[in-house]
Amino acid sequence: MKAARTGALEYRGVANVDVIGEQHGSINYYEFDLIASVVETSGFLDLPEDDDGDCISTVGNTVIAVTFSDGRERVFTRDAMNEPPIFWAVAKLIETLLAKAKWGQDEYNRAAVDFASRDSG
């Protein structure tokens, strides 16, 4: 999932998800900002990016990619059955936001155009 501050949403389901493939849509940008604030202030960004391959289950990994306004990206990966509490909480917040997404190219375009000024800061 890639979400912009405008609420424009790009989704690519690869495995272990309800929808496989690429989708476009929109999310509530206010809720996106709240989740971004949790990520910034909770200590989430202090986590190491991976768990050293300590996979204790066959469930797979949870991956959260964070892209900053300057273009830097950090990718956090954890065994889905052995996540630190803050990692689990951020993943659940993202899943909740995604569950409320409005799907379709028109929704994506509306968010990208109507709220384009939010991307500048």
FIPA-724721 format. One line per 4 residues: number of its first residue (from 0); their letters; for each residue x, y, z of N, C-alpha, C. Coordinates in pm, 1 decimal, decimal comma. Each point is the difference from the previous one (the first is absolute). Layout:
N
NUM	a	X Y Z X Y Z X Y Z ~ ...;
This chain:
121
0	mkaa	84,7 -116,8 0,0 -84,7 116,8 0,0 88,9 122,6 0,0 ~ -32,9 96,2 -82,5 67,0 128,5 -1,2 -108,7 105,7 8,3 ~ 5,3 78,8 106,3 -99,9 104,6 19,8 68,9 135,5 -0,1 ~ -61,3 95,8 -64,9 52,5 136,2 -3,2 -76,5 86,0 99,7;
4	rtga	57,8 114,2 35,3 -67,0 91,4 93,6 -134,1 48,5 -54,8 ~ -20,6 -12,4 -130,5 -126,9 40,2 -61,0 -111,9 -99,7 28,0 ~ 38,3 -119,8 40,8 -96,3 -107,9 16,4 -2,4 -94,6 -118,5 ~ 77,2 32,6 -105,7 9,5 -89,4 -115,8 70,1 -128,5 42,9;
8	leyr	-53,7 -112,6 -43,6 46,4 -129,6 47,4 34,7 -91,4 -116,7 ~ 119,3 -58,5 6,1 41,0 -104,3 -93,9 21,6 -125,8 82,1 ~ -55,5 -110,8 -46,2 6,0 -124,7 75,6 47,6 -111,0 -91,4 ~ 88,5 -83,0 52,3 44,8 -116,6 -76,1 1,4 -118,7 94,7;
12	gvan	-96,6 -88,4 -16,3 -7,1 -120,8 80,6 82,6 -110,0 -63,9 ~ 92,0 -57,5 77,6 89,9 -101,0 -53,9 -34,5 -138,8 52,3 ~ -12,3 -13,0 131,5 -27,3 -131,5 58,8 -62,5 18,2 137,5 ~ -76,8 -98,2 43,1 -62,2 -0,4 133,2 -89,2 121,1 25,3;
16	vdvi	-65,7 48,7 -104,2 -92,5 112,5 11,0 -128,8 -35,0 -73,0 ~ -105,8 74,7 28,7 -129,3 -27,3 -62,7 -1,0 30,2 -149,3 ~ 71,2 106,9 -40,5 -1,9 42,9 -139,8 141,7 -8,2 -56,5 ~ 17,5 -79,7 -104,8 128,8 -12,1 -67,6 -3,0 89,7 -123,2;
20	geqh	108,3 70,6 -22,4 9,9 86,1 -116,7 1,4 146,6 37,9 ~ -2,7 84,7 -102,6 8,4 143,9 21,0 -138,3 62,4 1,7 ~ -18,7 91,9 93,4 -125,5 73,1 15,5 33,4 146,4 27,6 ~ -91,0 88,7 -33,9 12,4 141,5 34,5 -125,5 41,4 74,3;
24	gsin	13,3 101,3 82,4 -113,8 49,4 75,7 39,2 119,5 83,5 ~ -76,6 22,4 107,0 29,9 111,7 89,5 -28,5 -40,1 143,8 ~ 67,9 69,2 90,4 -19,9 -18,2 142,9 -24,6 136,1 62,5 ~ -48,3 0,3 121,8 -22,5 123,8 73,3 135,1 61,0 36,0;
28	yyef	30,4 117,5 -55,2 133,2 57,3 22,0 21,3 44,0 143,8 ~ -107,4 34,2 71,2 14,0 36,4 141,3 47,3 -120,9 80,9 ~ -59,4 -116,2 -24,4 42,6 -121,7 69,3 142,2 -39,4 -41,0 ~ 34,9 22,3 -126,2 137,3 -24,7 -44,1 97,0 85,9 80,6;
32	dlia	-33,0 128,3 18,0 85,8 89,7 78,2 14,4 -47,8 143,6 ~ -107,9 -50,4 59,5 6,9 -50,9 137,3 93,3 -120,4 9,3 ~ -9,8 -91,3 -96,2 89,3 -116,3 0,4 144,4 44,9 -20,6 ~ 22,2 95,7 -90,3 135,9 52,0 -20,8 54,3 59,8 129,2;
36	svve	-84,5 67,8 75,3 41,8 57,0 128,1 38,0 -109,1 99,7 ~ -77,8 -107,9 3,8 33,2 -113,1 88,1 135,9 -57,8 -39,1 ~ 22,5 -18,3 -129,7 127,4 -55,0 -47,6 115,8 90,8 42,6 ~ -20,1 132,0 -12,3 106,6 95,4 30,8 28,0 13,2 148,9;
40	tsgf	-101,1 -13,1 85,1 15,9 33,1 142,3 3,5 -119,2 94,5 ~ -25,9 -118,7 -49,1 -17,3 -116,3 88,1 127,1 -79,0 28,4 ~ 105,1 28,7 -71,8 119,3 -82,7 10,1 7,6 -104,1 -110,4 ~ -101,6 -7,1 -83,4 0,3 -95,9 -111,2 125,3 15,0 -85,6;
44	ldlp	37,1 125,3 -29,6 115,0 23,9 -86,9 132,7 -35,5 66,4 ~ -2,2 -24,5 131,3 120,8 -43,0 71,3 23,9 -150,5 -11,8 ~ -99,0 -72,7 -49,3 15,7 -144,7 -16,9 105,3 -29,1 -106,5 ~ 75,2 -109,7 16,3 85,5 -42,5 -111,3 -89,0 -39,3 -118,1;
48	eddd	53,6 11,1 -119,0 -82,5 -25,5 -117,9 -38,8 -145,8 -17,3 ~ 76,2 -92,8 57,1 -41,4 -140,0 -10,3 27,0 -71,8 131,2 ~ -50,6 -121,1 7,8 13,7 -78,1 123,2 106,6 -107,6 -14,5 ~ 100,6 27,7 -81,9 113,1 -90,6 -20,4 -41,4 -138,3 -49,0;
52	gdci	-111,1 -7,7 -71,7 -43,7 -127,3 -55,4 -50,9 -98,3 102,8 ~ -30,9 47,8 119,1 -52,6 -86,6 105,8 -144,5 -36,6 -30,1 ~ -20,4 -91,4 -89,9 -135,0 -41,7 -37,6 -38,1 -122,1 82,6 ~ -102,7 17,7 84,9 -41,2 -111,2 85,8 -129,4 -64,1 -47,1;
56	stvg	-53,4 49,3 -110,6 -127,6 -53,9 -46,1 3,3 -21,4 -149,8 ~ -104,6 -60,9 -48,7 -15,2 -16,8 -144,1 -101,7 98,2 -56,3 ~ -43,3 94,1 83,1 -100,7 97,6 -41,8 57,5 97,7 -101,2 ~ 127,2 33,4 14,1 62,8 95,2 -90,3 38,3 127,3 72,3;
60	ntvi	38,4 98,9 -77,4 43,9 127,5 55,0 -103,5 108,2 -21,5 ~ 3,8 99,3 88,0 -73,1 124,4 -19,5 103,3 103,9 -39,4 ~ -27,9 74,7 -106,7 92,7 101,2 -49,3 -70,5 134,7 1,9 ~ 65,4 99,8 59,2 -50,8 136,7 -0,3 109,5 87,8 -58,3;
64	avtf	-29,4 66,2 -111,8 94,8 92,4 -62,1 -43,9 142,2 32,1 ~ 93,8 79,9 46,5 -27,8 139,4 33,6 82,0 86,8 -94,5 ~ -68,2 87,8 -75,1 67,8 93,2 -88,6 -14,2 139,4 58,2 ~ 110,8 68,2 15,8 1,8 133,5 58,1 -17,0 104,8 -109,2;
68	sdgr	-34,1 123,0 40,5 -26,4 105,9 -97,0 122,4 33,0 -85,2 ~ 120,3 -30,2 49,0 120,7 25,9 -79,3 34,4 -116,1 -93,8 ~ -86,9 -101,6 -5,2 19,2 -112,9 -89,9 70,3 -120,0 61,5 ~ 58,5 16,5 118,7 63,5 -114,9 65,9 -105,2 -104,7 31,8;
72	ervf	40,7 -125,4 -1,3 -91,7 -109,1 34,6 68,0 -94,4 98,3 ~ -78,1 -46,9 96,5 45,1 -105,2 91,2 -102,5 -111,9 -6,9 ~ 49,1 -122,8 -3,9 -88,1 -116,1 -9,8 20,6 -85,8 124,3 ~ -108,1 -18,8 74,8 2,8 -76,8 124,0 -65,3 -135,5 -24,8;
76	trda	68,2 -107,6 37,4 -50,1 -135,3 -21,6 4,4 -77,1 130,7 ~ -111,0 -66,1 32,5 -6,5 -81,8 121,1 -75,4 -128,9 -28,0 ~ 39,2 -106,3 69,1 -75,6 -124,5 -0,9 -140,7 33,0 50,0 ~ -100,3 -40,8 -73,8 -138,0 35,7 33,5 -46,3 -53,9 134,6;
80	mnep	68,8 -99,4 53,6 -39,0 -56,2 129,7 91,5 45,6 113,5 ~ 91,2 93,3 -28,4 95,6 42,9 101,1 30,7 148,9 -16,2 ~ -104,9 81,3 -3,8 16,1 143,0 -22,1 7,5 74,0 133,2 ~ 89,4 100,5 10,3 -2,8 85,1 118,4 -135,9 70,3 7,7;
84	pifw	-47,4 33,9 119,4 -132,8 60,4 13,4 -22,8 123,3 -87,4 ~ 97,3 90,7 -10,4 -22,6 120,3 -80,0 -7,5 -34,5 -148,5 ~ 75,9 -98,3 -44,6 -7,3 -43,6 -139,7 -138,6 -57,5 -27,9 ~ -46,4 -86,4 89,2 -133,1 -60,2 -13,5 -106,9 109,1 -5,1;
88	avak	10,7 100,3 89,3 -100,9 105,9 7,2 -3,4 82,5 -128,5 ~ 115,7 36,8 -51,9 4,2 77,1 -124,5 -56,8 -83,3 -115,2 ~ 34,0 -127,7 -6,5 -54,8 -86,8 -104,6 -152,3 -5,5 8,5 ~ -54,6 -9,6 121,2 -146,0 -5,2 17,0 -64,8 132,4 -39,4;
92	liet	63,3 112,4 32,9 -53,1 130,3 -41,7 -5,0 9,5 -152,5 ~ 104,7 -46,9 -65,6 3,7 2,4 -146,2 -107,6 -91,9 -58,0 ~ -15,9 -118,5 56,5 -103,6 -92,9 -47,0 -139,4 60,2 16,2 ~ -23,7 68,4 111,7 -129,8 63,8 24,5 -26,6 109,1 -102,6;
96	llak	100,9 81,2 -29,0 -14,4 105,2 -100,0 -26,6 -60,2 -137,4 ~ 71,6 -105,0 -33,7 -17,0 -66,3 -129,1 -139,1 -61,2 -14,0 ~ -54,6 -52,1 109,5 -133,8 -60,7 -3,9 -107,8 103,1 -33,3 ~ 27,1 127,3 27,6 -97,4 106,6 -27,1 26,7 72,4 -131,8;
100	akwg	94,0 -50,6 -78,9 35,4 65,1 -126,5 -118,3 -1,4 -95,8 ~ -4,8 102,3 -83,2 -96,1 5,9 -110,4 79,4 -35,7 -125,2 ~ -46,6 -103,0 -70,7 78,1 -54,7 -109,8 -46,3 50,8 -135,4 ~ 93,3 8,1 -92,8 -28,3 38,0 -137,7 90,6 113,6 -44,7;
104	qdey	25,8 3,5 -129,0 87,3 103,7 -55,4 -58,5 138,8 21,3 ~ -133,9 13,5 -6,4 -62,3 130,9 22,0 27,5 51,2 140,8 ~ -5,5 -88,7 99,2 30,1 39,2 138,4 145,3 45,6 12,7 ~ 89,4 -74,0 -62,8 142,1 35,3 1,9 21,0 137,8 -63,3;
108	nraa	-57,4 19,8 -118,4 15,6 127,1 -71,1 -57,7 115,6 80,3 ~ -116,1 -21,3 62,0 -62,6 105,6 80,0 92,5 42,2 113,2 ~ 54,3 -96,3 72,1 89,1 31,9 111,9 126,0 70,1 -49,3 ~ 57,2 -49,1 -108,2 124,9 56,3 -51,4 -18,6 142,8 -49,9;
112	vdfa	-115,8 29,9 -60,1 -24,9 132,7 -56,0 -58,2 94,8 104,5 ~ -106,1 -41,3 68,0 -69,4 88,7 93,6 85,7 40,8 118,8 ~ 91,9 -85,4 40,0 79,8 28,6 119,1 149,0 9,5 -32,6 ~ 32,5 37,2 -124,3 139,9 5,2 -44,2 84,3 94,3 84,7;
116	srds	-58,3 107,1 51,9 77,3 96,3 79,9 54,7 -62,4 127,8 ~ -59,0 -108,7 47,0 49,5 -65,9 122,0 135,8 -65,8 -22,6 ~ 33,3 -32,9 -123,1 128,7 -64,9 -27,9 117,7 95,9 11,4 ~ -25,9 129,0 -2,1 109,8 96,8 5,1 42,9 33,1 142,1;
120	g	-60,8 -60,3 98,0 45,6 27,6 136,5 -108,0 -7,8 95,2;
